[in-house]
Amino acid sequence: MTAYRHIAVLDIGKTNAKVVVLDAATGTEIAVARMANTVLTDGPYPHYDVEALWTFTLDACRRFARTPGFDAISITTHGASAALLDAGGRLVLPVLDYEHDYPQAIRDAYAAIRPPFAETRSPRLAMGLNVGAQLHYQKTMFPEAFAKVATIVTYPQYWAARLTGIAANEVTSLGCHTDLWDPQAGAYSSLVDRLGIRPLMAPIRPAFDALGPVLPEIAEIIAAEVPVYCGIHDSNASLLPHLLARQAPFSVVSTGTWVINFAVGGDLDHLDPARDTLANVDAYGRAVPSSRVMGGREFEILSAEIGPATQEDIAAALPAAIAAGLMLTPNVAPGSGPFPGHERRWLNAEGASVAARHAAACLYLALMNEACLGLIGAKGPTIVEGPFATNRLYLTLLAALSQRPVIAMPGSTGTSQGASLLAGIAPATGPQTHVAPSTIAGLDAYRRIWLSALA
């Protein structure tokens, strides 16, 4: 158990960022500050507004150092990002937005050098979702700037470096569909040498390492000299509490902008790179079969298009939606998920009510999630954490489709709590909702029709 009383966590997601303070004895959130994570379109390419995030972080830490106080800082961020630093630790090029797409010639050139899936268990993904593709793009398009790069760090460790002055890399971010990591060997892949960047890669440190205290100038700003932990990829932060608390097999569905599925004790041998499956690497360096879909973004799009409805009205509309064959087929957000190459379609939707369309959207999300879990050999209970854990109809449908129990863990700090464990904080024991598998009239036939529409 840690000797710390409170842990501050810098938690940067693709859509939002926050600084959270957690109580070390209970794992509960006792203070939080939030801001939107915006993408800037000036400069050489779309990029994250790291200076706004930095100002926000220092301001929140200064306020929270007074009340409620904290004794250490941990970090978690989204994946698919890296920072290029010069000899002084400053950015050589902006931190590239992974949703930026590259010219076809650049994509073709990268495809010719990237390692096979059998080596990296990292599928070829759209845009810049492979960090190796980002580095290839930056090196090819901006050779003069790239020549000034002294150190390459993964994104959580970029913030650790700004706080401590110590550059590091860490395996959960390196193993997050970057093409740069060989999870079986526990070492860099052949791409690192093909890109000629091995000398630039910062030393690998465990996520659990305290890299050092904050720099003196930061200690002066926040009036606290506290240690900073190396940091962890956000979906792996969500996975970590379950690794500590449960025995395999089980699966974790970490929901946010992305829905990342982990099958602990699942199937690494039959992953299909064409269907957005991969091996992630957990905080202990172990490969975990995983699958992804941009489910949170899809839900946001659908909610905005359909309009508001209560959960009660949506649940009440489900039987009629199933009976009418009202359904939505993939993909609402292209570029990820188990059914690539499809464009979304509404079927039998003419005259459907707002509530019925929402019910069909919940069916869509649950069917997509069931497919993702099936691809990675998920067994045992399914733990859902993040925003989807509050969607009762989705939870009921997922349990019914998979015929496995679902455990919902609502609350907004799954990633923050996972990151706090790096400093030895006690896992939170928040509320859980247990959803047993049930039989829903017409659901099996509905699934068959839905799948046949994708054939």
C-alpha distance (Angstrom), angle and dihedral (degrees) to the residues before:
residue distance angle dihedral
M1 . . .
T2 3.78 . .
A3 3.80 123.1 .
Y4 3.79 88.8 -141.0
R5 3.80 120.5 108.1
H6 3.81 98.5 -159.6
I7 3.81 134.3 13.9
A8 3.81 124.1 -155.3
V9 3.81 115.0 -148.7
L10 3.79 125.9 -162.1
D11 3.82 102.6 -150.8
I12 3.82 114.9 -175.6
G13 3.79 115.4 -176.9
K14 3.78 126.1 179.4
T15 3.80 92.7 -102.1
N16 3.81 104.6 25.1
A17 3.79 139.2 19.1
K18 3.77 129.1 -154.1
V19 3.76 143.6 174.5
V20 3.79 111.3 -139.9
V21 3.80 130.2 -173.3
L22 3.80 115.4 -152.7
D23 3.77 130.4 -167.2
A24 3.80 108.6 -116.2
A25 3.80 94.7 -146.7
T26 3.80 97.3 52.5
G27 3.81 105.8 16.6
T28 3.79 90.3 -128.1
E29 3.79 124.7 143.0
I30 3.81 112.2 -109.7
A31 3.82 101.4 169.7
V32 3.79 136.3 15.4
A33 3.81 139.9 178.2
R34 3.81 122.8 -171.2
M35 3.78 140.3 -167.7
A36 3.79 136.7 170.9
N37 3.80 115.6 -98.4
T38 3.79 102.4 -131.1
V39 3.78 131.0 -166.2
L40 3.81 118.4 -135.2
T41 3.79 119.9 -145.8
D42 3.79 99.1 -161.6
G43 3.78 122.0 95.4
P44 3.79 126.5 37.2
Y45 3.83 96.1 -36.5
P46 3.83 140.5 -12.8
H47 3.78 109.1 -62.2
Y48 3.79 143.4 168.5
D49 3.78 120.0 -89.0
V50 3.79 93.5 -119.2
E51 3.80 93.6 165.9
A52 3.81 91.5 57.3
L53 3.81 88.8 47.8
W54 3.80 90.3 48.7
T55 3.81 93.0 50.6
F56 3.80 89.6 47.5
T57 3.82 91.5 49.3
L58 3.79 94.9 50.2
D59 3.79 92.6 45.5
A60 3.81 92.8 49.9
C61 3.81 92.2 45.7
R62 3.81 91.1 49.0
R63 3.82 91.3 52.5
F64 3.79 95.2 42.0
A65 3.81 92.9 46.5
R66 3.81 86.5 66.5
T67 3.81 97.4 41.4
P68 3.01 126.2 42.9
G69 3.82 89.8 -4.8
F70 3.80 128.3 -146.0
D71 3.78 136.6 -141.9
A72 3.82 102.4 -157.4
I73 3.80 141.8 14.1
S74 3.79 126.9 -131.9
I75 3.80 128.3 -177.5
T76 3.79 139.1 -147.1
T77 3.80 129.2 171.6
H78 3.77 141.3 168.1
G79 3.77 117.2 -83.9
A80 3.80 132.4 -119.8
S81 3.79 93.2 68.1
A82 3.79 137.2 102.5
A83 3.78 135.5 173.1
L84 3.81 127.6 -132.3
L85 3.80 111.6 -145.9
D86 3.79 131.9 -169.8
A87 3.79 124.7 -139.1
G88 3.79 90.0 -81.2
G89 3.81 93.8 52.8
R90 3.81 94.4 -106.3
L91 3.80 124.4 132.6
V92 3.80 113.1 -93.0
L93 3.81 91.7 -168.4
P94 3.82 129.6 10.1
V95 3.81 118.7 -88.9
L96 3.79 99.9 -93.9
D97 3.81 121.1 -125.2
Y98 3.79 105.5 -120.4
E99 3.80 90.9 -140.4
H100 3.81 90.6 67.6
D101 3.79 112.0 110.0
Y102 3.79 124.2 -143.7
P103 3.81 133.8 -138.0
Q104 3.79 113.8 -84.5
A105 3.81 92.2 -113.9
I106 3.81 90.3 57.3
R107 3.80 91.6 48.1
D108 3.81 91.5 49.4
A109 3.79 92.5 48.9
Y110 3.79 91.3 50.5
A111 3.80 92.7 48.0
A112 3.80 88.0 57.7
I113 3.82 94.1 58.2
R114 3.80 105.6 33.0
P115 3.82 115.7 108.2
P116 3.80 122.0 -109.3
F117 3.78 120.6 -91.8
A118 3.81 90.0 -112.9
E119 3.81 88.4 66.4
T120 3.80 102.1 42.0
R121 3.83 104.6 18.7
S122 3.81 82.5 -140.1
P123 3.82 115.9 127.9
R124 3.79 123.2 -142.2
L125 3.78 103.2 -98.7
A126 3.78 133.8 -168.2
M127 3.79 125.2 -93.2
G128 3.80 112.6 -10.8
L129 3.78 98.1 -29.4
N130 3.81 89.1 121.6
V131 3.81 106.7 67.4
G132 3.79 88.4 -152.3
A133 3.80 87.9 62.7
Q134 3.80 90.0 51.4
L135 3.79 92.7 51.9
H136 3.80 91.4 46.9
Y137 3.82 90.1 50.5
Q138 3.80 93.7 48.0
K139 3.80 93.4 45.9
T140 3.82 92.8 46.8
M141 3.80 99.2 42.8
F142 3.80 99.7 36.1
P143 3.82 106.0 32.5
E144 3.80 96.3 155.5
A145 3.78 93.0 53.4
F146 3.81 92.8 41.2
A147 3.82 89.5 54.7
K148 3.82 87.3 66.2
V149 3.81 93.5 57.6
A150 3.78 112.2 117.6
T151 3.81 99.4 167.4
I152 3.81 137.3 21.5
V153 3.80 117.3 -156.9
T154 3.78 133.3 178.4
Y155 3.78 116.0 -113.3
P156 3.85 103.7 -98.3
Q157 3.77 87.6 47.4
Y158 3.82 91.7 51.4
W159 3.79 87.7 65.7
A160 3.79 91.0 43.9
A161 3.81 88.3 53.4
R162 3.80 91.9 50.7
L163 3.78 89.7 51.3
T164 3.82 98.5 43.4
G165 3.80 108.6 16.2
I166 3.83 88.7 -123.0
A167 3.82 118.2 121.2
A168 3.80 119.5 -147.0
N169 3.78 142.9 153.8
E170 3.80 125.6 -144.2
V171 3.80 133.2 -155.6
T172 3.82 102.0 -123.0
S173 3.80 90.2 61.4
L174 3.80 93.7 38.3
G175 3.81 89.5 50.6
C176 3.82 94.4 48.8
H177 3.86 101.3 103.7
T178 3.80 91.5 -68.9
D179 3.86 97.3 134.0
L180 3.82 84.4 -134.4
W181 3.82 98.4 94.8
D182 3.80 135.5 67.7
P183 3.83 103.1 -153.5
Q184 3.79 94.7 -169.6
A185 3.81 92.4 54.4
G186 3.81 94.2 35.4
A187 3.80 89.2 -133.1
Y188 3.78 142.4 96.6
S189 3.79 115.7 -66.5
S190 3.78 126.0 -119.7
L191 3.83 89.3 -95.9
V192 3.79 91.3 75.4
D193 3.80 89.8 64.8
R194 3.80 94.2 39.9
L195 3.79 88.1 56.8
G196 3.79 90.8 44.2
I197 3.80 92.8 -129.0
R198 3.81 104.0 118.6
P199 3.84 92.6 106.4
L200 3.80 89.1 51.6
M201 3.79 97.9 53.4
A202 3.80 112.0 104.9
P203 3.82 117.4 -123.1
I204 3.79 114.7 -80.7
R205 3.79 113.8 -113.6
P206 3.82 129.2 -179.4
A207 3.79 115.6 -100.6
F208 3.82 87.0 -121.1
D209 3.81 94.7 59.5
A210 3.79 120.7 111.2
L211 3.80 99.4 -136.4
G212 3.77 93.6 -163.2
P213 3.78 143.3 -73.7
V214 3.78 121.8 -55.4
L215 3.78 114.6 -84.0
P216 3.82 114.9 -87.7
E217 3.80 92.9 -110.0
I218 3.81 90.2 53.8
A219 3.80 92.4 45.5
E220 3.79 86.8 55.7
I221 3.82 92.1 51.1
I222 3.78 95.7 48.4
A223 3.82 95.0 31.8
A224 3.79 89.9 -129.8
E225 3.80 134.2 97.5
V226 3.78 102.5 -151.9
P227 3.83 135.2 159.7
V228 3.80 120.5 -104.4
Y229 3.80 120.6 -144.7
C230 3.78 121.3 -139.3
G231 3.80 96.3 -111.3
I232 3.78 139.9 -136.5
H233 3.81 143.0 -120.9
D234 3.81 108.7 -92.0
S235 3.80 100.3 -119.8
N236 3.79 89.8 48.3
A237 3.79 88.2 49.9
S238 3.80 87.2 57.7
L239 3.80 90.2 49.1
L240 3.81 96.5 49.3
P241 3.84 99.5 75.9
H242 3.80 90.0 52.7
L243 3.80 92.5 49.8
L244 3.78 87.6 56.0
A245 3.82 95.7 45.0
R246 3.83 107.1 36.2
Q247 3.76 141.8 53.5
A248 3.81 120.0 -130.3
P249 2.94 138.0 -70.2
F250 3.78 103.9 62.2
S251 3.76 136.8 109.3
V252 3.78 132.4 -134.0
V253 3.79 123.6 -150.8
S254 3.79 107.2 -161.1
T255 3.79 109.3 -165.9
G256 3.78 130.3 -161.3
T257 3.79 129.7 101.9
W258 3.80 82.9 -28.6
V259 3.79 126.5 37.5
I260 3.79 105.4 -140.8
N261 3.79 117.1 -170.2
F262 3.80 122.8 -158.5
A263 3.80 122.7 -169.4
V264 3.79 106.0 -161.7
G265 3.80 104.3 -159.5
G266 3.81 89.4 14.4
D267 3.80 133.9 131.4
L268 3.82 120.0 -66.9
D269 3.80 94.9 167.3
H270 3.79 99.8 66.2
L271 3.80 102.8 43.1
D272 3.80 112.9 143.7
P273 3.81 113.1 -145.1
A274 3.80 90.9 -164.6
R275 3.80 90.2 63.2
D276 3.82 100.4 50.1
T277 3.77 98.3 -98.2
L278 3.75 121.9 139.3
A279 3.77 144.9 148.8
N280 3.75 115.3 -92.6
V281 3.78 119.2 -164.9
D282 3.78 118.9 -127.0
A283 3.81 127.5 -140.8
Y284 3.81 90.1 -88.6
G285 3.82 93.2 53.5
R286 3.83 96.1 -103.9
A287 3.79 122.4 139.4
V288 3.83 114.0 -117.1
P289 3.83 122.4 -169.4
S290 3.77 107.9 -117.8
S291 3.78 143.1 173.6
R292 3.77 133.8 -165.3
V293 3.76 143.7 -155.8
M294 3.80 129.2 169.9
G295 3.79 89.3 -118.7
G296 3.79 98.8 148.8
R297 3.78 91.8 52.9
E298 3.80 89.5 47.0
F299 3.80 91.5 51.4
E300 3.82 90.9 50.2
I301 3.81 91.1 51.1
L302 3.78 93.4 47.5
S303 3.80 94.2 45.5
A304 3.79 91.1 52.5
E305 3.80 92.2 47.7
I306 3.78 98.3 44.6
G307 3.78 100.5 39.9
P308 3.81 132.7 -134.7
A309 3.80 126.7 -37.6
T310 3.80 133.7 157.8
Q311 3.79 121.7 -107.7
E312 3.79 88.4 -119.5
D313 3.80 93.0 56.0
I314 3.81 91.5 44.8
A315 3.81 92.4 51.5
A316 3.80 90.6 47.3
A317 3.83 89.8 53.0
L318 3.82 94.0 52.5
P319 3.84 100.2 88.3
A320 3.80 92.7 50.9
A321 3.82 91.6 45.4
I322 3.81 90.6 53.1
A323 3.79 93.1 45.2
A324 3.83 92.0 49.6
G325 3.81 92.7 47.4
L326 3.80 90.0 -122.8
M327 3.77 102.8 170.6
L328 3.77 145.7 154.7
T329 3.80 120.3 -142.3
P330 3.84 127.2 -155.3
N331 2.93 142.6 -46.8
V332 3.79 119.6 38.4
A333 3.81 91.3 154.5
P334 3.81 109.5 31.7
G335 3.77 124.1 -144.6
S336 3.78 102.6 53.0
G337 3.76 143.6 50.9
P338 3.80 141.1 60.8
F339 3.81 97.2 -61.8
P340 3.81 108.2 53.3
G341 3.77 122.0 -177.5
H342 3.80 96.6 32.2
E343 3.78 125.7 119.4
R344 3.77 116.6 -146.9
R345 3.79 120.8 -100.6
W346 3.77 133.8 -177.3
L347 3.80 111.8 -138.4
N348 3.80 124.2 -159.9
A349 3.80 89.6 -4.2
E350 3.79 101.6 132.1
G351 3.79 109.6 125.0
A352 3.83 93.1 1.5
S353 3.79 115.8 152.9
V354 3.79 124.2 -118.7
A355 3.82 90.6 -107.5
A356 3.82 92.3 49.7
R357 3.81 91.3 50.7
H358 3.79 89.3 50.9
A359 3.81 89.4 50.7
A360 3.81 89.1 52.4
A361 3.80 89.0 48.9
C362 3.82 89.9 54.0
L363 3.80 89.3 48.9
Y364 3.80 88.9 50.7
L365 3.81 93.1 51.0
A366 3.81 92.9 46.7
L367 3.82 93.0 47.2
M368 3.79 91.1 49.2
N369 3.79 90.3 49.1
E370 3.80 93.3 47.7
A371 3.81 89.2 52.1
C372 3.81 90.9 49.6
L373 3.81 91.7 51.3
G374 3.79 93.1 46.4
L375 3.79 91.7 54.2
I376 3.80 92.1 59.0
G377 3.80 98.0 43.8
A378 3.80 96.3 -110.4
K379 3.80 115.9 -169.3
G380 3.79 135.2 173.3
P381 3.79 125.0 22.3
T382 3.79 121.8 -11.5
I383 3.80 115.5 -134.1
V384 3.81 113.8 -156.7
E385 3.78 117.0 -164.1
G386 3.77 132.7 174.4
P387 3.82 128.9 33.3
F388 3.82 96.6 -25.7
A389 3.81 88.9 60.8
T390 3.81 88.4 77.3
N391 3.82 94.6 53.4
R392 3.80 101.3 94.4
L393 3.79 95.9 -174.8
Y394 3.81 92.8 51.9
L395 3.82 89.7 49.7
T396 3.81 92.3 49.3
L397 3.80 91.8 48.6
L398 3.82 93.5 47.2
A399 3.81 91.3 51.8
A400 3.81 91.5 46.9
L401 3.81 94.0 47.5
S402 3.80 95.8 45.7
Q403 3.82 96.0 35.1
R404 3.80 88.3 -139.7
P405 3.80 127.5 111.7
V406 3.79 117.6 -94.2
I407 3.80 122.4 -148.3
A408 3.80 113.6 -161.9
M409 3.79 118.2 -156.0
P410 3.80 106.9 -171.3
G411 3.77 124.0 -166.8
S412 3.76 133.2 91.6
T413 3.80 101.2 -108.8
G414 3.81 105.1 71.8
T415 3.80 92.1 118.5
S416 3.79 92.4 40.4
Q417 3.79 92.6 50.4
G418 3.79 90.7 48.0
A419 3.79 91.5 51.5
S420 3.79 90.9 48.3
L421 3.82 89.1 59.1
L422 3.80 87.9 69.7
A423 3.80 86.9 72.2
G424 3.80 93.1 46.9
I425 3.79 99.5 -98.9
A426 3.80 117.9 160.3
P427 3.81 114.2 -102.8
A428 3.78 111.6 -106.0
T429 3.78 117.8 -109.0
G430 3.78 98.5 -149.6
P431 3.79 128.6 160.0
Q432 3.78 118.9 -61.6
T433 3.78 130.8 -164.4
H434 3.81 116.3 -149.7
V435 3.78 115.0 -154.2
A436 3.79 115.8 -169.5
P437 3.81 120.7 -151.6
S438 3.78 112.1 -93.5
T439 3.78 138.6 179.2
I440 3.79 115.1 -108.2
A441 3.77 116.0 -165.4
G442 3.79 112.6 -108.6
L443 3.81 95.4 1.4
D444 3.82 97.0 117.2
A445 3.81 91.8 50.8
Y446 3.81 90.1 45.4
R447 3.81 90.1 54.2
R448 3.81 91.9 50.2
I449 3.79 91.6 51.6
W450 3.82 91.2 45.9
L451 3.78 92.1 51.6
S452 3.81 92.7 45.2
A453 3.81 88.7 55.4
L454 3.82 87.1 62.0
A455 3.79 96.0 49.9
